[in-house]
Amino acid sequence: MKKFAKSILAFSLGLSLIAPSFASFDLSNNSNSVVATYNGQVVLASDIKPYLKGGQNNVYSDDAVKNAVRSYIVSKLKQEWTAKAKASVNVTQAEIDNVLYAEAARNGLTYSDFIRALAYQGYSLQQVRAQIREGLYQQKLNEYLSKNVQTNIDRDAIQFEGYKNYQIALAENNLAQVNTYNVSYIFIKTTPLFTSEQAKAKAQNIYKQITSKLITFDQAAEQYSDDVITAANNGLIGNIDNIKDNRERYLMTQAVDKMKVGQISAPINLESGWAIIRYNADVKVPATLDDYIEAAFQQTLKSKYNANTTLEQFLLNSVVINYVFEQ
């Protein structure tokens, strides 16, 4: 996977607010009045009451009302988008397992020793799994929002800019080079007659043989891997982008992200089977059109917005607020 920053939550997306200027707002005289609208929705004074701060005798400044309106809208948007995301955002057991196995490998431990080390420090496996699940869920929720919440970015212009830059580079025979992972693997496939637990056990046995130096990775790939094409070449996949299955590519990339060059992972669950991965090298490959479009997108964000965005700012950027309260 190309090492571009993928999430637009990494940049500030700003606010587009249209508002007249008011000195103060008396809540006691306007408890049921409309104070703002956004995307066809109305915001009543009673809606923002729990979010109002700093007033005296039910009288609030213009800024206090606006801050309360924004807080209320963020709360509503979070509820709406969380409900929408539930059907699409899911953390699988395989993804949690992969994080655990990758962390074990990164610390130079077997999975069993890693779990014992956690227990020694007072962490139960159930607690750790729950923390990993929550972290992955929040990451996926942010990715879901970045792809689905409409922002004030002209995506057609970005597509054109990326295409233009790509064509210029092609014409000048000067395509940019981007980083990707070069990997090999030993794949143990699951079937109706060979369960995931059986495949996992076989992969763990192979991994122990490799770490005990009873067999080399290359020999194990040739002897045991169920991917006959890569097995014939010591398990070499090549660039991780060569993996056609999106799900498998994602799971392997997630594991390799946490590895060092030359490291061999403990068995990773690819859902269709278990894999022992060797991270061979960082390599550079010619950028594709998609890479140029992504680069144009990132450049647009950097030029237009500041860093340190928050989820609240991102959600607010998806609406235009009109303040209509009057004195």
ZADO-1210 file (C-alpha; in nm, 4 decimals, padded with zeros to 6 digits):
<atoms>
<atom x="00.0000" y="00.0000" z="00.0000" code="MET" pos="1"/>
<atom x="00.1425" y="00.3351" z="-00.0932" code="LYS" pos="2"/>
<atom x="00.2529" y="00.5323" z="00.2073" code="LYS" pos="3"/>
<atom x="00.0428" y="00.8407" z="00.1462" code="PHE" pos="4"/>
<atom x="-00.1593" y="00.9769" z="00.4347" code="ALA" pos="5"/>
<atom x="-00.5018" y="00.8449" z="00.3418" code="LYS" pos="6"/>
<atom x="-00.7353" y="01.0062" z="00.5946" code="SER" pos="7"/>
<atom x="-00.8581" y="01.3624" z="00.5492" code="ILE" pos="8"/>
<atom x="-00.9020" y="01.3685" z="00.9259" code="LEU" pos="9"/>
<atom x="-00.5267" y="01.4419" z="00.9354" code="ALA" pos="10"/>
<atom x="-00.5902" y="01.7993" z="00.8244" code="PHE" pos="11"/>
<atom x="-00.8143" y="02.0821" z="00.9404" code="SER" pos="12"/>
<atom x="-01.1090" y="02.1280" z="00.7080" code="LEU" pos="13"/>
<atom x="-01.2221" y="02.4645" z="00.8450" code="GLY" pos="14"/>
<atom x="-01.5757" y="02.5978" z="00.8778" code="LEU" pos="15"/>
<atom x="-01.8072" y="02.7763" z="00.6364" code="SER" pos="16"/>
<atom x="-02.0445" y="02.9715" z="00.8572" code="LEU" pos="17"/>
<atom x="-02.2769" y="03.2542" z="00.7532" code="ILE" pos="18"/>
<atom x="-02.3829" y="03.4709" z="01.0450" code="ALA" pos="19"/>
<atom x="-02.4996" y="03.8227" z="01.1268" code="PRO" pos="20"/>
<atom x="-02.3607" y="03.9892" z="01.4372" code="SER" pos="21"/>
<atom x="-02.5646" y="04.0141" z="01.7581" code="PHE" pos="22"/>
<atom x="-02.4763" y="04.1524" z="02.0978" code="ALA" pos="23"/>
<atom x="-02.6717" y="03.9151" z="02.3229" code="SER" pos="24"/>
<atom x="-02.9548" y="03.6652" z="02.3368" code="PHE" pos="25"/>
<atom x="-03.2196" y="03.6476" z="02.6103" code="ASP" pos="26"/>
<atom x="-03.3199" y="03.2839" z="02.6477" code="LEU" pos="27"/>
<atom x="-03.6045" y="03.3609" z="02.8860" code="SER" pos="28"/>
<atom x="-03.7871" y="03.5582" z="02.6151" code="ASN" pos="29"/>
<atom x="-03.7035" y="03.3244" z="02.3258" code="ASN" pos="30"/>
<atom x="-03.7192" y="02.9722" z="02.4670" code="SER" pos="31"/>
<atom x="-03.9011" y="02.8261" z="02.1627" code="ASN" pos="32"/>
<atom x="-03.7600" y="03.0478" z="01.8894" code="SER" pos="33"/>
<atom x="-03.5464" y="02.9265" z="01.5989" code="VAL" pos="34"/>
<atom x="-03.1855" y="03.0303" z="01.6510" code="VAL" pos="35"/>
<atom x="-03.0255" y="02.8611" z="01.3483" code="ALA" pos="36"/>
<atom x="-03.0795" y="02.6305" z="01.0515" code="THR" pos="37"/>
<atom x="-02.8518" y="02.3780" z="00.8819" code="TYR" pos="38"/>
<atom x="-02.9205" y="02.1463" z="00.5891" code="ASN" pos="39"/>
<atom x="-03.2934" y="02.2111" z="00.6153" code="GLY" pos="40"/>
<atom x="-03.2979" y="02.1379" z="00.9895" code="GLN" pos="41"/>
<atom x="-03.3963" y="02.3941" z="01.2518" code="VAL" pos="42"/>
<atom x="-03.2256" y="02.4535" z="01.5858" code="VAL" pos="43"/>
<atom x="-03.4477" y="02.5828" z="01.8651" code="LEU" pos="44"/>
<atom x="-03.3363" y="02.7807" z="02.1659" code="ALA" pos="45"/>
<atom x="-03.4539" y="02.4912" z="02.3827" code="SER" pos="46"/>
<atom x="-03.2242" y="02.2554" z="02.1860" code="ASP" pos="47"/>
<atom x="-02.9112" y="02.4514" z="02.2699" code="ILE" pos="48"/>
<atom x="-02.9944" y="02.5206" z="02.6358" code="LYS" pos="49"/>
<atom x="-02.7796" y="02.2285" z="02.7663" code="PRO" pos="50"/>
<atom x="-02.4802" y="02.3630" z="02.5696" code="TYR" pos="51"/>
<atom x="-02.5016" y="02.7312" z="02.6687" code="LEU" pos="52"/>
<atom x="-02.2223" y="02.8607" z="02.8912" code="LYS" pos="53"/>
<atom x="-02.1218" y="03.1887" z="03.0497" code="GLY" pos="54"/>
<atom x="-02.4595" y="03.3653" z="03.0610" code="GLY" pos="55"/>
<atom x="-02.6144" y="03.5730" z="03.3357" code="GLN" pos="56"/>
<atom x="-02.9876" y="03.5770" z="03.4104" code="ASN" pos="57"/>
<atom x="-03.0593" y="03.3748" z="03.0939" code="ASN" pos="58"/>
<atom x="-02.8804" y="03.6328" z="02.8770" code="VAL" pos="59"/>
<atom x="-02.5981" y="03.4992" z="02.6578" code="TYR" pos="60"/>
<atom x="-02.3479" y="03.6597" z="02.4245" code="SER" pos="61"/>
<atom x="-02.3524" y="03.6124" z="02.0492" code="ASP" pos="62"/>
<atom x="-02.0459" y="03.3850" z="02.0690" code="ASP" pos="63"/>
<atom x="-02.1980" y="03.1749" z="02.3466" code="ALA" pos="64"/>
<atom x="-02.5084" y="03.1093" z="02.1355" code="VAL" pos="65"/>
<atom x="-02.3018" y="03.0214" z="01.8285" code="LYS" pos="66"/>
<atom x="-02.0810" y="02.7841" z="02.0286" code="ASN" pos="67"/>
<atom x="-02.3915" y="02.6174" z="02.1713" code="ALA" pos="68"/>
<atom x="-02.5446" y="02.5822" z="01.8245" code="VAL" pos="69"/>
<atom x="-02.2267" y="02.4190" z="01.6939" code="ARG" pos="70"/>
<atom x="-02.2087" y="02.1823" z="01.9923" code="SER" pos="71"/>
<atom x="-02.5717" y="02.0794" z="01.9416" code="TYR" pos="72"/>
<atom x="-02.5228" y="02.0220" z="01.5673" code="ILE" pos="73"/>
<atom x="-02.2074" y="01.8146" z="01.6271" code="VAL" pos="74"/>
<atom x="-02.3990" y="01.6011" z="01.8762" code="SER" pos="75"/>
<atom x="-02.6785" y="01.5420" z="01.6233" code="LYS" pos="76"/>
<atom x="-02.4353" y="01.4695" z="01.3390" code="LEU" pos="77"/>
<atom x="-02.2419" y="01.2214" z="01.5526" code="LYS" pos="78"/>
<atom x="-02.5647" y="01.0361" z="01.6302" code="GLN" pos="79"/>
<atom x="-02.6701" y="01.0320" z="01.2651" code="GLU" pos="80"/>
<atom x="-02.3350" y="00.9209" z="01.1250" code="TRP" pos="81"/>
<atom x="-02.2736" y="00.6658" z="01.3996" code="THR" pos="82"/>
<atom x="-02.6070" y="00.5058" z="01.3134" code="ALA" pos="83"/>
<atom x="-02.5190" y="00.5040" z="00.9418" code="LYS" pos="84"/>
<atom x="-02.1717" y="00.3681" z="01.0049" code="ALA" pos="85"/>
<atom x="-02.2839" y="00.0720" z="01.2166" code="LYS" pos="86"/>
<atom x="-02.3921" y="-00.1201" z="00.9086" code="ALA" pos="87"/>
<atom x="-02.0569" y="-00.0592" z="00.7354" code="SER" pos="88"/>
<atom x="-01.7973" y="-00.0360" z="01.0116" code="VAL" pos="89"/>
<atom x="-01.7041" y="-00.3718" z="01.1586" code="ASN" pos="90"/>
<atom x="-01.3970" y="-00.5062" z="01.3352" code="VAL" pos="91"/>
<atom x="-01.3366" y="-00.8752" z="01.2743" code="THR" pos="92"/>
<atom x="-01.1733" y="-01.1211" z="01.5085" code="GLN" pos="93"/>
<atom x="-00.9080" y="-01.1750" z="01.2424" code="ALA" pos="94"/>
<atom x="-00.8074" y="-00.8076" z="01.2543" code="GLU" pos="95"/>
<atom x="-00.7770" y="-00.8183" z="01.6334" code="ILE" pos="96"/>
<atom x="-00.5717" y="-01.1387" z="01.6134" code="ASP" pos="97"/>
<atom x="-00.3446" y="-00.9808" z="01.3548" code="ASN" pos="98"/>
<atom x="-00.2668" y="-00.6885" z="01.5854" code="VAL" pos="99"/>
<atom x="-00.1835" y="-00.9304" z="01.8692" code="LEU" pos="100"/>
<atom x="00.0364" y="-01.1515" z="01.6512" code="TYR" pos="101"/>
<atom x="00.2111" y="-00.8505" z="01.4995" code="ALA" pos="102"/>
<atom x="00.2801" y="-00.7014" z="01.8436" code="GLU" pos="103"/>
<atom x="00.4149" y="-01.0362" z="01.9636" code="ALA" pos="104"/>
<atom x="00.6477" y="-01.0570" z="01.6631" code="ALA" pos="105"/>
<atom x="00.7543" y="-00.6940" z="01.7023" code="ARG" pos="106"/>
<atom x="00.8617" y="-00.7705" z="02.0606" code="ASN" pos="107"/>
<atom x="01.0413" y="-01.0865" z="01.9554" code="GLY" pos="108"/>
<atom x="00.7979" y="-01.3140" z="02.1417" code="LEU" pos="109"/>
<atom x="00.5797" y="-01.6039" z="02.0489" code="THR" pos="110"/>
<atom x="00.2075" y="-01.5413" z="02.0776" code="TYR" pos="111"/>
<atom x="00.1835" y="-01.7507" z="02.3969" code="SER" pos="112"/>
<atom x="00.4771" y="-01.5708" z="02.5600" code="ASP" pos="113"/>
<atom x="00.3292" y="-01.2350" z="02.4623" code="PHE" pos="114"/>
<atom x="-00.0047" y="-01.3213" z="02.6276" code="ILE" pos="115"/>
<atom x="00.1770" y="-01.4377" z="02.9402" code="ARG" pos="116"/>
<atom x="00.3741" y="-01.1116" z="02.9453" code="ALA" pos="117"/>
<atom x="00.0500" y="-00.9140" z="02.9273" code="LEU" pos="118"/>
<atom x="-00.0996" y="-01.1193" z="03.2106" code="ALA" pos="119"/>
<atom x="00.2136" y="-01.0583" z="03.4189" code="TYR" pos="120"/>
<atom x="00.1575" y="-00.6849" z="03.3748" code="GLN" pos="121"/>
<atom x="-00.2024" y="-00.7184" z="03.4892" code="GLY" pos="122"/>
<atom x="-00.3785" y="-00.7179" z="03.1504" code="TYR" pos="123"/>
<atom x="-00.6266" y="-00.9901" z="03.0689" code="SER" pos="124"/>
<atom x="-00.6554" y="-01.1088" z="02.7092" code="LEU" pos="125"/>
<atom x="-01.0201" y="-00.9999" z="02.7124" code="GLN" pos="126"/>
<atom x="-00.9238" y="-00.6459" z="02.8169" code="GLN" pos="127"/>
<atom x="-00.6551" y="-00.6195" z="02.5504" code="VAL" pos="128"/>
<atom x="-00.8878" y="-00.7484" z="02.2806" code="ARG" pos="129"/>
<atom x="-01.1512" y="-00.4943" z="02.3841" code="ALA" pos="130"/>
<atom x="-00.8983" y="-00.2100" z="02.3656" code="GLN" pos="131"/>
<atom x="-00.7771" y="-00.3207" z="02.0238" code="ILE" pos="132"/>
<atom x="-01.1348" y="-00.3545" z="01.8999" code="ARG" pos="133"/>
<atom x="-01.2192" y="-00.0015" z="02.0148" code="GLU" pos="134"/>
<atom x="-00.9042" y="00.1430" z="01.8553" code="GLY" pos="135"/>
<atom x="-00.9685" y="-00.0294" z="01.5226" code="LEU" pos="136"/>
<atom x="-01.3350" y="00.0733" z="01.5333" code="TYR" pos="137"/>
<atom x="-01.2494" y="00.4402" z="01.5833" code="GLN" pos="138"/>
<atom x="-00.9937" y="00.4199" z="01.3019" code="GLN" pos="139"/>
<atom x="-01.2485" y="00.2638" z="01.0681" code="LYS" pos="140"/>
<atom x="-01.5171" y="00.5120" z="01.1742" code="LEU" pos="141"/>
<atom x="-01.2861" y="00.8015" z="01.0852" code="ASN" pos="142"/>
<atom x="-01.2078" y="00.6377" z="00.7501" code="GLU" pos="143"/>
<atom x="-01.5799" y="00.5872" z="00.6877" code="TYR" pos="144"/>
<atom x="-01.6521" y="00.9522" z="00.7653" code="LEU" pos="145"/>
<atom x="-01.3670" y="01.0734" z="00.5456" code="SER" pos="146"/>
<atom x="-01.5100" y="00.8803" z="00.2508" code="LYS" pos="147"/>
<atom x="-01.8784" y="00.9515" z="00.3036" code="ASN" pos="148"/>
<atom x="-01.9245" y="01.2928" z="00.4670" code="VAL" pos="149"/>
<atom x="-01.9316" y="01.5584" z="00.1967" code="GLN" pos="150"/>
<atom x="-01.6685" y="01.8287" z="00.2423" code="THR" pos="151"/>
<atom x="-01.5991" y="02.1629" z="00.0836" code="ASN" pos="152"/>
<atom x="-01.3375" y="02.0232" z="-00.1543" code="ILE" pos="153"/>
<atom x="-01.3748" y="02.0307" z="-00.5306" code="ASP" pos="154"/>
<atom x="-01.3034" y="01.6658" z="-00.6079" code="ARG" pos="155"/>
<atom x="-01.3472" y="01.7121" z="-00.9824" code="ASP" pos="156"/>
<atom x="-01.0695" y="01.9704" z="-00.9764" code="ALA" pos="157"/>
<atom x="-00.8474" y="01.7326" z="-00.7797" code="ILE" pos="158"/>
<atom x="-00.9124" y="01.4515" z="-01.0303" code="GLN" pos="159"/>
<atom x="-00.8201" y="01.6856" z="-01.3161" code="PHE" pos="160"/>
<atom x="-00.5046" y="01.8089" z="-01.1395" code="GLU" pos="161"/>
<atom x="-00.3890" y="01.4531" z="-01.0707" code="GLY" pos="162"/>
<atom x="-00.4613" y="01.3435" z="-01.4286" code="TYR" pos="163"/>
<atom x="-00.2792" y="01.6467" z="-01.5710" code="LYS" pos="164"/>
<atom x="00.0301" y="01.5876" z="-01.3563" code="ASN" pos="165"/>
<atom x="00.0307" y="01.2170" z="-01.4454" code="TYR" pos="166"/>
<atom x="00.0119" y="01.2869" z="-01.8205" code="GLN" pos="167"/>
<atom x="00.2914" y="01.5452" z="-01.7975" code="ILE" pos="168"/>
<atom x="00.5135" y="01.2991" z="-01.6098" code="ALA" pos="169"/>
<atom x="00.4382" y="01.0295" z="-01.8679" code="LEU" pos="170"/>
<atom x="00.5205" y="01.2605" z="-02.1562" code="ALA" pos="171"/>
<atom x="00.8492" y="01.3606" z="-01.9926" code="GLU" pos="172"/>
<atom x="00.9271" y="00.9993" z="-01.8986" code="ASN" pos="173"/>
<atom x="00.9627" y="01.1197" z="-01.5412" code="ASN" pos="174"/>
<atom x="00.7064" y="00.9335" z="-01.3296" code="LEU" pos="175"/>
<atom x="00.7420" y="00.9839" z="-00.9562" code="ALA" pos="176"/>
<atom x="00.8587" y="00.6898" z="-00.7470" code="GLN" pos="177"/>
<atom x="00.6510" y="00.5761" z="-00.4482" code="VAL" pos="178"/>
<atom x="00.7297" y="00.3384" z="-00.1630" code="ASN" pos="179"/>
<atom x="00.5713" y="-00.0020" z="-00.1339" code="THR" pos="180"/>
<atom x="00.6432" y="-00.3264" z="00.0533" code="TYR" pos="181"/>
<atom x="00.8147" y="-00.6307" z="-00.0965" code="ASN" pos="182"/>
<atom x="00.6926" y="-00.9437" z="00.0823" code="VAL" pos="183"/>
<atom x="00.6941" y="-01.3231" z="00.0765" code="SER" pos="184"/>
<atom x="00.4557" y="-01.5565" z="00.2535" code="TYR" pos="185"/>
<atom x="00.3743" y="-01.9131" z="00.3466" code="ILE" pos="186"/>
<atom x="00.0009" y="-01.9631" z="00.3063" code="PHE" pos="187"/>
<atom x="-00.2014" y="-02.2378" z="00.4751" code="ILE" pos="188"/>
<atom x="-00.5482" y="-02.2426" z="00.3212" code="LYS" pos="189"/>
<atom x="-00.8702" y="-02.3265" z="00.5047" code="THR" pos="190"/>
<atom x="-01.1278" y="-02.5513" z="00.3381" code="THR" pos="191"/>
<atom x="-01.4558" y="-02.7144" z="00.4449" code="PRO" pos="192"/>
<atom x="-01.2435" y="-03.0160" z="00.5439" code="LEU" pos="193"/>
<atom x="-00.9564" y="-02.8193" z="00.6986" code="PHE" pos="194"/>
<atom x="-01.0809" y="-02.5655" z="00.9517" code="THR" pos="195"/>
<atom x="-00.9307" y="-02.2314" z="01.0444" code="SER" pos="196"/>
<atom x="-00.8133" y="-02.3750" z="01.3778" code="GLU" pos="197"/>
<atom x="-00.6378" y="-02.6605" z="01.1993" code="GLN" pos="198"/>
<atom x="-00.4769" y="-02.4208" z="00.9519" code="ALA" pos="199"/>
<atom x="-00.3675" y="-02.1972" z="01.2383" code="LYS" pos="200"/>
<atom x="-00.2127" y="-02.4911" z="01.4251" code="ALA" pos="201"/>
<atom x="-00.0235" y="-02.6022" z="01.1140" code="LYS" pos="202"/>
<atom x="00.1021" y="-02.2474" z="01.0511" code="ALA" pos="203"/>
<atom x="00.2150" y="-02.2133" z="01.4132" code="GLN" pos="204"/>
<atom x="00.4056" y="-02.5406" z="01.3856" code="ASN" pos="205"/>
<atom x="00.5797" y="-02.4184" z="01.0691" code="ILE" pos="206"/>
<atom x="00.6590" y="-02.0872" z="01.2383" code="TYR" pos="207"/>
<atom x="00.8194" y="-02.2690" z="01.5328" code="LYS" pos="208"/>
<atom x="01.0315" y="-02.4740" z="01.2939" code="GLN" pos="209"/>
<atom x="01.1512" y="-02.1534" z="01.1241" code="ILE" pos="210"/>
<atom x="01.2267" y="-01.9675" z="01.4484" code="THR" pos="211"/>
<atom x="01.4049" y="-02.2777" z="01.5834" code="SER" pos="212"/>
<atom x="01.6140" y="-02.2839" z="01.2640" code="LYS" pos="213"/>
<atom x="01.5010" y="-02.6376" z="01.1816" code="LEU" pos="214"/>
<atom x="01.4023" y="-02.5115" z="00.8377" code="ILE" pos="215"/>
<atom x="01.4478" y="-02.1880" z="00.6450" code="THR" pos="216"/>
<atom x="01.1605" y="-01.9671" z="00.5396" code="PHE" pos="217"/>
<atom x="01.2312" y="-02.0422" z="00.1731" code="ASP" pos="218"/>
<atom x="01.2323" y="-02.4169" z="00.2344" code="GLN" pos="219"/>
<atom x="00.9109" y="-02.3976" z="00.4352" code="ALA" pos="220"/>
<atom x="00.7403" y="-02.1974" z="00.1603" code="ALA" pos="221"/>
<atom x="00.8352" y="-02.4514" z="-00.1025" code="GLU" pos="222"/>
<atom x="00.7373" y="-02.7462" z="00.1147" code="GLN" pos="223"/>
<atom x="00.4226" y="-02.6286" z="00.2933" code="TYR" pos="224"/>
<atom x="00.2611" y="-02.3271" z="00.1238" code="SER" pos="225"/>
<atom x="-00.0769" y="-02.3864" z="-00.0406" code="ASP" pos="226"/>
<atom x="-00.0168" y="-02.1002" z="-00.2840" code="ASP" pos="227"/>
<atom x="00.1540" y="-02.3091" z="-00.5514" code="VAL" pos="228"/>
<atom x="00.2552" y="-02.0101" z="-00.7633" code="ILE" pos="229"/>
<atom x="00.4512" y="-01.8304" z="-00.4895" code="THR" pos="230"/>
<atom x="00.5697" y="-02.1563" z="-00.3302" code="ALA" pos="231"/>
<atom x="00.7679" y="-02.2301" z="-00.6461" code="ALA" pos="232"/>
<atom x="00.9581" y="-01.9021" z="-00.5858" code="ASN" pos="233"/>
<atom x="01.0332" y="-01.9283" z="-00.2127" code="ASN" pos="234"/>
<atom x="00.6982" y="-01.7700" z="-00.1247" code="GLY" pos="235"/>
<atom x="00.7743" y="-01.4430" z="-00.3046" code="LEU" pos="236"/>
<atom x="00.4689" y="-01.2256" z="-00.3695" code="ILE" pos="237"/>
<atom x="00.6726" y="-00.9211" z="-00.4641" code="GLY" pos="238"/>
<atom x="00.5108" y="-00.5828" z="-00.4098" code="ASN" pos="239"/>
<atom x="00.2209" y="-00.6043" z="-00.1694" code="ILE" pos="240"/>
<atom x="00.0126" y="-00.4213" z="-00.4303" code="ASP" pos="241"/>
<atom x="00.0306" y="-00.7380" z="-00.6408" code="ASN" pos="242"/>
<atom x="-00.2243" y="-00.9019" z="-00.4085" code="ILE" pos="243"/>
<atom x="-00.5523" y="-00.8840" z="-00.6000" code="LYS" pos="244"/>
<atom x="-00.7858" y="-00.9608" z="-00.3110" code="ASP" pos="245"/>
<atom x="-00.8546" y="-00.6266" z="-00.1377" code="ASN" pos="246"/>
<atom x="-00.9283" y="-00.7864" z="00.1967" code="ARG" pos="247"/>
<atom x="-00.6128" y="-00.9969" z="00.2031" code="GLU" pos="248"/>
<atom x="-00.4031" y="-00.7013" z="00.0899" code="ARG" pos="249"/>
<atom x="-00.5466" y="-00.4891" z="00.3712" code="TYR" pos="250"/>
<atom x="-00.4819" y="-00.7536" z="00.6388" code="LEU" pos="251"/>
<atom x="-00.1276" y="-00.8186" z="00.5195" code="MET" pos="252"/>
<atom x="-00.0500" y="-00.4468" z="00.4952" code="THR" pos="253"/>
<atom x="-00.1820" y="-00.3976" z="00.8473" code="GLN" pos="254"/>
<atom x="00.0624" y="-00.6623" z="00.9698" code="ALA" pos="255"/>
<atom x="00.3628" y="-00.5440" z="00.7678" code="VAL" pos="256"/>
<atom x="00.3054" y="-00.1853" z="00.8843" code="ASP" pos="257"/>
<atom x="00.4176" y="-00.3012" z="01.2301" code="LYS" pos="258"/>
<atom x="00.7153" y="-00.5079" z="01.1131" code="MET" pos="259"/>
<atom x="01.0787" y="-00.4322" z="01.0400" code="LYS" pos="260"/>
<atom x="01.2581" y="-00.5193" z="00.7161" code="VAL" pos="261"/>
<atom x="01.3756" y="-00.8786" z="00.7317" code="GLY" pos="262"/>
<atom x="01.1304" y="-00.9756" z="01.0039" code="GLN" pos="263"/>
<atom x="00.9142" y="-01.2889" z="00.9812" code="ILE" pos="264"/>
<atom x="00.5685" y="-01.2624" z="01.1354" code="SER" pos="265"/>
<atom x="00.3878" y="-01.5079" z="01.3532" code="ALA" pos="266"/>
<atom x="00.0878" y="-01.6588" z="01.1675" code="PRO" pos="267"/>
<atom x="-00.1590" y="-01.3931" z="01.0477" code="ILE" pos="268"/>
<atom x="-00.5260" y="-01.4678" z="00.9864" code="ASN" pos="269"/>
<atom x="-00.6229" y="-01.3751" z="00.6291" code="LEU" pos="270"/>
<atom x="-00.9738" y="-01.5202" z="00.6804" code="GLU" pos="271"/>
<atom x="-00.9265" y="-01.7520" z="00.3814" code="SER" pos="272"/>
<atom x="-00.6315" y="-01.9087" z="00.5616" code="GLY" pos="273"/>
<atom x="-00.3267" y="-01.8330" z="00.7765" code="TRP" pos="274"/>
<atom x="-00.0038" y="-01.6776" z="00.6525" code="ALA" pos="275"/>
<atom x="00.3510" y="-01.6400" z="00.7787" code="ILE" pos="276"/>
<atom x="00.4861" y="-01.3202" z="00.6242" code="ILE" pos="277"/>
<atom x="00.8426" y="-01.2121" z="00.5569" code="ARG" pos="278"/>
<atom x="00.8971" y="-00.8404" z="00.5053" code="TYR" pos="279"/>
<atom x="01.1746" y="-00.8429" z="00.2466" code="ASN" pos="280"/>
<atom x="01.2367" y="-00.4781" z="00.1656" code="ALA" pos="281"/>
<atom x="01.1041" y="-00.1315" z="00.1000" code="ASP" pos="282"/>
<atom x="01.1074" y="-00.0747" z="-00.2735" code="VAL" pos="283"/>
<atom x="01.0195" y="00.2123" z="-00.5010" code="LYS" pos="284"/>
<atom x="00.7858" y="00.1669" z="-00.7956" code="VAL" pos="285"/>
<atom x="00.6563" y="00.4096" z="-01.0619" code="PRO" pos="286"/>
<atom x="00.3521" y="00.6033" z="-00.9418" code="ALA" pos="287"/>
<atom x="00.0146" y="00.5244" z="-01.0973" code="THR" pos="288"/>
<atom x="-00.2633" y="00.7643" z="-01.1960" code="LEU" pos="289"/>
<atom x="-00.4308" y="00.6890" z="-00.8615" code="ASP" pos="290"/>
<atom x="-00.1105" y="00.7895" z="-00.6837" code="ASP" pos="291"/>
<atom x="-00.1043" y="01.1232" z="-00.8687" code="TYR" pos="292"/>
<atom x="-00.4700" y="01.1888" z="-00.7835" code="ILE" pos="293"/>
<atom x="-00.4023" y="01.1054" z="-00.4182" code="GLU" pos="294"/>
<atom x="-00.1005" y="01.3371" z="-00.4199" code="ALA" pos="295"/>
<atom x="-00.3132" y="01.6177" z="-00.5664" code="ALA" pos="296"/>
<atom x="-00.5718" y="01.5568" z="-00.2957" code="PHE" pos="297"/>
<atom x="-00.3124" y="01.5727" z="-00.0178" code="GLN" pos="298"/>
<atom x="-00.1551" y="01.8846" z="-00.1669" code="GLN" pos="299"/>
<atom x="-00.4950" y="02.0542" z="-00.1800" code="THR" pos="300"/>
<atom x="-00.5519" y="01.9776" z="00.1862" code="LEU" pos="301"/>
<atom x="-00.2085" y="02.1038" z="00.2875" code="LYS" pos="302"/>
<atom x="-00.2479" y="02.4265" z="00.0927" code="SER" pos="303"/>
<atom x="-00.6032" y="02.5046" z="00.2068" code="LYS" pos="304"/>
<atom x="-00.6255" y="02.3786" z="00.5641" code="TYR" pos="305"/>
<atom x="-00.4299" y="02.3744" z="00.8848" code="ASN" pos="306"/>
<atom x="-00.3228" y="02.0652" z="01.0752" code="ALA" pos="307"/>
<atom x="-00.4791" y="01.9465" z="01.4029" code="ASN" pos="308"/>
<atom x="-00.8352" y="01.8974" z="01.2905" code="THR" pos="309"/>
<atom x="-01.0919" y="01.7476" z="01.5229" code="THR" pos="310"/>
<atom x="-01.3836" y="01.5211" z="01.4450" code="LEU" pos="311"/>
<atom x="-01.6115" y="01.8086" z="01.5465" code="GLU" pos="312"/>
<atom x="-01.4561" y="02.0427" z="01.2898" code="GLN" pos="313"/>
<atom x="-01.4780" y="01.7764" z="01.0242" code="PHE" pos="314"/>
<atom x="-01.8496" y="01.7168" z="01.0869" code="LEU" pos="315"/>
<atom x="-01.9275" y="02.0875" z="01.1016" code="LEU" pos="316"/>
<atom x="-01.7562" y="02.1323" z="00.7676" code="ASN" pos="317"/>
<atom x="-02.0222" y="01.9111" z="00.6111" code="SER" pos="318"/>
<atom x="-02.2971" y="02.1674" z="00.6834" code="VAL" pos="319"/>
<atom x="-02.3578" y="02.5399" z="00.6392" code="VAL" pos="320"/>
<atom x="-02.5042" y="02.7045" z="00.9464" code="ILE" pos="321"/>
<atom x="-02.7294" y="03.0072" z="00.9183" code="ASN" pos="322"/>
<atom x="-02.7866" y="03.1891" z="01.2472" code="TYR" pos="323"/>
<atom x="-03.1329" y="03.3461" z="01.2489" code="VAL" pos="324"/>
<atom x="-03.1835" y="03.4517" z="01.6113" code="PHE" pos="325"/>
<atom x="-03.2669" y="03.8199" z="01.6623" code="GLU" pos="326"/>
<atom x="-03.2602" y="04.0674" z="01.9477" code="GLN" pos="327"/>
</atoms>
